[in-house]
Structure formats: structure tokens, C-alpha cells
């Protein structure tokens, strides 16, 4: 079944009820969502695109951007969301790799994005802005507001999410209609979604958490959303009097704890607070509990699998520092480096399977094969343990992945850019604790003989090449990097050396 059809079937019978209320005071009804997605879907079908075409989208968050996602599903195409922070070199790679039939960008980026897209063979480039303007809406306005969703099978592709590669090259995780729908249905039940729930949507929508977990949750329950284009801690706390569910990354919780208005009275209507995309510090978990009387529910997922585990909504303890139990229908196991079974509580590589696990990496059959075990389990690349009660704890990440403010940063990618700079002999990037982002990158660079390097200049150069969340917060120029007997850089020593750099 087409995922859109399942979401549309959950719309309330009275389509004139409010579906989305924005921070700018606009109200969209369920009928508005239905009509606008139909018009956009009809526009896409009128372009006579090949079956399975990718629709690549890099726009600011707006209700219209959400409608474009739903319209893409409705029209039977494949949605490809791109982080708004991505710069030229990154967009060039994604467009070259995914070969989208349509690219949608902001008006201000049209010049350089369209050049990249047309050069790569994309036929159609539209603009969409967060103030309800752009050529996409102008063109869609001429199309019918009635559209029959295109039939799709559970195994048909619905979306491709690029996840940074540990070797520096991003991989496109292929998610099917079945992957996304099965996960949304499980979470609806597991998190106790009920009639009258109202979701505060304050997350980006180019990312699993905001696009799939939060959005599908509200739509599948026919729940109204209070929509924030950009996260505002004070306004979010104020909105909680009219809402029941909030989903955020740890950084958002830290920022709300900085608001004096956050107290038990402010959250008395709230039912559920969910945190994910990065580890939640136990201090944040405890302080939130103390201030609000609510216990944050931590869960674990990834681009390739949507959600895998969750602390219990009811009938069990939400344990800080853990990500709870495997969700119904999801298998989670921990294995040693040779793939052997481990005893309860022993640390190893986390492997998973279930209807939510992706179809593979776009045009990377060898990489896909490598990431699955012979008996069909996906190797997540995360390291963790399962205790005697069945709670899963993530203790680290293989291959030095840094999660900063909920976004994945792979050191190999950033090191590649630094190493190409004039005067750089070698570099290493490590993640260190940060009070706001959870973790940030710190670069350590060795200059070539006779070269004069400045750490600030290295950072400034990266800012012109990469998304902001990937930029190291500091860069140190040193004579040598710590190495083991095999000559491998000992990043654990660098992490130890700089771990208190941002301590409050």
C-alpha cells in the first residue's frame, strides 16, 4: 500500500478541522493538506517522469515543504530530502549520485543549485520558499485538487536518505513504503497515541526524526501539529499548554531547561516527551524530571532503520542512559568482532533486523552486502550492550562517528577536506563533550615543513565548503599526532586531551 494512502485514511472525518497551526499564526485544515498535496502530485505526474524518479528537495522548513513530501509519495515517486546546510560540493555529489528527475530548492539558492542540477542532467528545477512563494506553488496552482494516490507495493521505494560515509562518501539509504508504514504503526501503539493528541513539531524535516517519526506519528493519528519553522525555546515552552506530545534532540531539551518559564504548570497538559538522534546526558534527563515531573522517553534509531528500540511508554521504567527495549517486531542482538554471540551485559556490535530495516544503499550493492550478516542482520556500526532486563544501552560508535546536535559527522569526510588544504600534512578530527550540542568536532592538524598554518584559518576555509554542523568548533596546529606501534593515530588520546575544552 502507498504510505500516503495509509496516512490519508487516518485524516479526521471532518476535514475542516485544523491540522497544522504555524508559529506565524497560519492555520491549515486537513482539507488544505489533501487539496494542496493533490495539486502538487498532479504537477509531478504532468511532468511525465520515469517510474521510480527521485525528487530531491533542499528547502527551508515549511508546511508546504511537508506537503511536497506527501505529494511525492502520493504521486508514487521517491523523496530525497537534503539538509539545508549542505553546500556546493555536497549537493553536486548527491545530485550526481541520485540523478533526480526534479530538484526543488530555495529561491535564493536557485542560481547555483540549478547550475549543478542541469549539468547533471536533471530536467526540472523548482523553487519553494518558507513564505509560501516559489515556482513550485505557482505551477501547482494550475492543477486539479483531486488526485488518486498511485498504487505502490510495500517493497517499493518511498525515500532515499543520505547518511555520511565513514570513508567520506555519503551512502543513500533506500527506505520502502513498507519500512516507513510498519514503523509508524508500531510507534503509534507503543507510544500510546490517542484521540486529542497535539504534537509540537520543532524538528527539521530532512532527517528521520522530524520527517518520519514525528510527522508520521501525528498524521497516522489524525493529530493536529503546532509547527515551528525554527526551534524557539521560549515559544515552545509556551505552546506546551496547548499540546500533549513533544519530540526533540537533546540540544532542544538543554535549551528549554534554560527557560525560567519551564515548570510543572507549563507542562501540565503534556503526555509524552521523546528524545533521540544523539545521546541524552544523564544530567539533562534528571534535571528535566526534577523541573517538570516528566520522564523523557529515550529511543534509538538510524537513517537505515527508522526506530529500533524505545524505553517503555507505560508498564515499565524509563531508564536514563538507556534506549529501552527492542520495538515489537524488531530483533536486536550484540555480537563480538568475529560475529560470535556475547553474554548478557557484554559489549559488542549492535545488529538488527525487522520490517523497518532498509532495502540497501542506493547503487552500492557491494556496500549493502558488506553491512548485512550471512543470516540477514544489519550491522548498525553502533557498539552497545543488552542487560539482564532487556534494556539496550549504546556505549559508543564504531569508526569514530561524532553526533553533534543530532546530526552525524564522520571525521574521515572532514579530514579529507582539511588534508587538501595548502600547507597541511595530516589531520585528525575527534568528538569531545559539549554542553549544548552533546558533542562537537575538534581538529588537530600537522603542518608541512616550513608551512605556517593557523587553526582559525582552517576552520574558516571549511565553512565555505561544508555544512555548519560538520565544522570543527576548534582547530589546533601541532608538531605530531599520537600514534601506536603500527603508526595508527590514537584518537582516544586526543579525545582525552581535549575532553574538557568546552566544560562549563
N, C-alpha and C positions, 0 to 999 in steps of 0.2 A: 504493500500500500504506500502511496505517496505520503510522505511525512506531513506535507501541508494539509492533505485531506483529513488526517487524524487531528491536527491542531484546529482546523476549521470546524470539525464536528463538535468540538468542545466549546465553541463560542456560545454565549448565553442565547436563549430563545428570543429575548428582547434585544435586537441588535442596536437599538438606540441608547443603550446604557453606555456610560463612559468606560473605555478600555484603557486609555493612556491619558495621563494628565502630566504636562511638562513643567519644568521649573520656570518656564517663561509664561505660564498661565494658559497655554493652549490645551484644549480637551479634544481627544479623538474618540469617536464611538466605535463599537465593533463593526458597525456598518461602514464607517470610513475605512477601517482596515481591510474589510472584504472588497470594497469597491476599488480602492487605490491599488491593492495587490493585483486585482483582476486587470486593471488598465496597464500596469507595468508588465504583467505576464503577457498580455496581448501585444504590447510593443515588442517584447523579446521574440515572441513567436512570429511576428510580422517580418523580422529580420531574416527569416528562413535560415537559421543557423543549423549546422550539422548536429545530429543527435550526440548527446554527451558533451556539448560545448561548455567550456569554463567561462564563468562571468567573474572577472577579477575586480575587486572593489577596494579602493583606498580613499575613504571619505571620513569626515568628522562624524561623531555620533549624532544621530537624529532619529526621529520616529520614521522619517522617510527612508533612511538607510536600513532600518529594521524591515520596513515594507519591501524594500528591494530584495532582501534576503528571502522573505516569504514568497515574493513573486518569482524568484529564480526557482525555488522548489516547485511552486505551482506550475510553472512552465516546463518543468522536467529537466532543467539544466543543472549544472554543478556550480555551487557557490564557492568563491575563493576570496576570503577576507584577508586584507593585508594591513598590518599595523600602520597607523597614521604617522608614526615616527620614521618609517623607512625612507632612506634617501636614494639617490640616483642609482648607485652601483647595485644596491639590493633589489630595487624594482626591476632593473634590467635583467638580473638573474631570474627572478620569479616569472616575469613575462616571457623570457626566453625558454624557461623550463616548462611552464604550464601551457604555453601557447593559447591564451584565452581568445575567444572569438569576440568578446566585449570587454572593455576596460572602463570603469567608472571612477572618476577622481574629482577632487575639489576644483572649483573654477580657478583658484589661484595657482594650482599646480598643472593646469591643462597644458601649458606650453611645453614643459619638459617631459611630462608623462606621455603625452600624445606622440612626441618625437620617438620615444623609446618603443611605444606600442606599435606605431605604424611601421617602424623599422623592422620589428619582429614579425610583422605580417598580420597584426590584429586589424580587423576591418572597421570596427565601430568603437569610438571613444566618446563617452558622455560625461557631463559634469553634474555633480549633485552637492549642494551646499547645505549647511546646517540651519539656513534661514528660509527653507522651502523654495529655493531657486535652483536653476540649473537646467541644462538642455534635456536631461533625462525626464524631468517632470513636464517640461514644455512639450516634448514628443509624446509622452504617455497620455497627456490630456486629450489627444485626438483619438484615443482608442476606447473601445467599449468597456463598460464597467461590469460586464458579465464574462466569466471565464470558467470553463470546466477544467479542473486540475488534470494534468496529463498523467495517465496511468504509469505507475512505477512499481517494480518488484523490490522486496526487502533488500536484495543484494545489489541493487543499482546504486550508483554513486550519487551522493547528495552534496558533499562538500569536500574540499581539499584544504587542509590546514598545514601551512609550512612550519616546521619545527627545526630550529637551528641544528646544524650537524656538528657532531663532536669533532669532525675532521675539517670543519669550517664551511662545508657546503650544506645548505638547508635541504631538508627532505620533506616532500609533500605527503602528509598522512591522508590516505583516502578513506573517508567515512561514508557509510551507506545509509539509506533511509532506515533500514532495519537497525543498524547500530544506534542511531540517534533516537529513534522512537522507543526501542526497548529500554534504553537507559532512562528516558524521560518518564516512561510508565512506572518503572521500578522506583524512581525517586519520588514520584507523586504519592505513592503509597507509603514508602519508607519514612518520608518527612512529614507525613500527616497533612498534606494539602487538603483544605476543606472549603466549603462554601463561605463566601465573605472574606476570604484572604485577600490582602492587598500587598503587593511586592514593591519595595523601594528598589528601583533599578539604577544603580550608581556606577556600574562597571562598564568598561569598554565593550564593544560588540565585534571585535576582530579576534576574539580569544574564546576558548571553550567555556570559561566560567560565565561570562556575560551573554554570549551568543546562544549557547546550548543549555547550560544548567539553569540559569536564571530565566531566560526568555521562554524556553520550552516549558519550564515549570509553571509559569504564570498562564501561558496560553492554553496548555493542556488542562488547566483547572478553570479556565474562563475567568481568571482573576485580573482585576484592574492593576495597572502599574503606575507608580509615581516615578516619573522619568527625569533623571538628571543628565544633562549633556556633559557636564563635568562635575566631578565629586566636590561637594562643598560641605565640610563637616558640620558647620552650624545649621545650615538649611536641612541637612539630612537628619540631624537630631530633632529638629522642629517637625519634620514630616512624619516622625515615628508615632505621633499622636493619631495619625490617620492611616496607619499601616499595621501589618502583622508580621511580615517576613522581610529580612534584610540579608543580602549575600555580599560578602566583601573579601578583599585580600587583607592580610594582617596590617599593612600600612594604613588602611582606612580606619581600622579599629584604634590604632595608635593615635591617629589624628582626632578621632571623635573623643577619645579619653582626654584630650587637651581642651575640650569644651566644658566650661563651667555648667552649662545648661543640661549636660548629661547626668541624669539621676533616675531614681526609680519611678518618679512621677512621669518623666518624659517617655519612658518605655512601657508604661503600664498596659498599653494595648497590644504590645508586641508578643508574638508567639514563638518566633524562631530566628536566631542569628547563626548564619553559616559562615565559616571561614575556610579558605583554601587557596591554591595556587602557589603557596610558599609556606614554610614552617611558621607556626604561631608561637611566639615566645611564651613560656610558662608565666612570666611576669604579666604579660598582656592578658592572658587567659584568667589569671587570678584577679587582676585589677578590675577587669570587666565584670566579673562575678560579684565582686565587692561593691562596685558602684551602682550596678543595675539590678542585681539579684538574678540575672540571667546567665546561664552557662553556654558559652559559644560551642556550637557543634562543628568540629573539625572533620574534614573529609579529604580524600585523596583521589586524584585522577590525573590524566595527562591527555595531550592532543590526540594520541593514538587510540585512546580507550574511553574517552569521556570519564565518567566517575566509576571508581573501582571499590572503594571502601567508604564507610561513614560511621562515626560514632552514633549510638542509638538516639532516635528522637524520643522514644518512650520505652519503658520496660528495661532500662539498663543505665549504667553510669556513663556520662560523657567524661572521658579521662583526658586531661590536659597532657600534651606531649605525644598523644597517640592519634591515629587516624581511624580508630574504631575497627569494626568488623568488615569482612568482605560483604558486598551487597548481595541480595538474593540473586542466584543465577551466575554469580561471578566466582571463579576459582582463583585463589591467591596461594602461592607457595614460595618457600625460601630455599634456595639451593646454593651449594658451595661452587667454587670456580670450575670444578670438573662436572658440575651438574648433579652431584650427589645430594641425597636428602640430608637435612640437618635436624638436630634435636630441637624441641621446644625452647624458645628463648635464644637460640644461637643465631648469629648474624650472618647474612648471606645476600645473594642477589634475588630480588623480587621478580617472580614470574607470574603471569596472569593469563586467564582465558575466560571467554564468555561471549554472549551475543553482542556486547558492546565493543569488542576488540576489532580494530580497523582491518581493512581489506589488504593493506600493504602500502608501500611507499610508491608514489607516482613515478613510473618509468624507472624503477630501481629494483628489478626482480632479484638480483644478487643480494642487495642490502636487505630486502624483505626476508629472503630465505635465511640469511645470517642471524636475523633478530628473532626467529622462531626456533624452538627446540624441535627435535625429531618427533616428539609426541604432541606438537601443536600448541605449546605455551609460548606467550610473547615475553621476551626478556625486556623488562622495563628500563634497565640501566640504573635503577634505584637500589639502594642497599638498606636492608631492614631486618626486622625480626617479628615473630608472632609469639605472644606469651601464652601461658597455660590457659588463660581465659579466652583466647582467640583474638585479642586486640593486636592490631598491626601497628608497629612503630617504624617510621622511616628514620634511619640513623645517619644517612649520608647519601651521597650520589656518586656513582662511578663517573670516571672521566672528568672530574673537576667541574662539573656544571655549577654555575652560580645562579641562584634565583633572587633577582633584585626587584622588589616591589611587585612580585607576582609574575615577572617576565623571565624567561630563560635566557641566560647569557652563557655562550660557550667560549671559553678562553681561546681555543685554537683559532676561531674566526678573528678575534680582535688582535691576537698575536700576529696573525698573517698580515694584517694592515700595518701594524707597528713595524714589523720586520722589513717592510718595503720602503720605509722612510729613509731618506738620505742620512748617513751617519749612524744608523742603528746596526749593531752586530747581532744582537739577540734580545728577546724579551720574554717575560713570563707574566701572566695575569692570574691573580688569586682573589678569592672572595673572602672578605672579612666582615664581622658583625657590624651592623649599622642600626641605630635606634629607630629610624623611620622606615627604611627600605628592607629591613631584615638582614640584608647582605648587599654589599657593593663591591665592585671590582677595584683592585689596586694593581697598577702596572709597575714592573721593575725592569729597567732597561739597561743593557750594556752598550756603551758607545764603541764605534770602530776606532782604532788607534788614530789619535790626532783630531778626532771629531769633537766638537763642543755641542753637547745636547742639553736642552732644558726640558724638565718634566712638564712644565706648563704648556710649552710649545707642542709637545707630543699630544697632549690632551686636546689642545686647540685644533690640531690637524685632524684628529679623529672625529671631532664634532662636525667637520664638513663632509665626512664620509659615511657616518653610521648613525643609526637611531640613538636618541639620547640615553635610553635605558642601558645601552651597551657601553657607554663611555665610562672609563675608569674615573673614580672620584679623585684619585691622586696618582701621580707617576713619579717614581724615584729613579734617578740615574746612579748606577753603582758600578764598581770595577769588575765584580764577578758574581755569579749566581751559585747558591749552594748545590752541590752535586753528590750523588752516591758513587760507589766504585765503578759503576757501569757508565758514569758520565751523565746520568739522567738528572734533570733539575728536581730538587727536593722541595716541592711546593708546600709540603706540610711545614717545613721550617720557615718559609716565607709567610705563611698564614699565621704562624706562631709569633713571628717578629712584629707583624703589623696588626695583630688582633685587637689591640686597644686604641688604634688610631682614632676611632670615632666614639670611644667610650664617653658617656656623659659625665 
